[in-house]
Amino acid sequence: MQCVSSIGSAKRRSTTCQVVRRRGRVYVIDPRNARNKARQGRAHQRRLKKRY
């Protein structure tokens, strides 16, 4: 999977590419050609509650 700075360029690789948002990240998936997979963004870190 490739990490890209701009998901727009990765989206136009083929006509079967789909943009999906999962867990705060943006993914490009392609069912026909697995080489077109891409990811953008970081997942948000969960804040832990302080226990006293």
N, C-alpha and C positions, 0 to 999 in steps of 0.2 A: 504494500500500500504506500502511496506517495503522499507526503505532506506538502501541500501547496499554499502559497500566500494568497492566491486569488482563485476562488472556486469557479468563477465565471469562465476562465479559460479551460478548466478541467471539464466543465459541463458540456462544452461544445465538441468533445472528441468524437462522439458518434451520436446517432439518432436514438440509440437505446439507453443512453445514460440517464440516470434519475438522481435527483438531489434529495437527500433524506437528512432530517435533523434528529439526532439521538443524543440524549444526555449532555446537551450543551455544545455538541460538536456537529459540524456539517460534513456529511459524507456524500461522495459521488459513487454510485454503484452501477454496474453494467452487467446484466445477466448473460449477455452474449460474449463479451470480451472482458475477462477478469483483470487484464492489464490496465484497464481504465479506472481502477479503484483509486480514490483520493480522499483525503481527510483535511479539514481545516478547523482550527480553533482548539481551545483547551476546555476540558471538563471543569465545572465549578467545584471547588473544594467544599466539602461539607464542614460546617462549624460544629465543633464538639462542645457540649455543655459542660461547664466547670462544676465539679461536685466538691462541696466543702465539707 
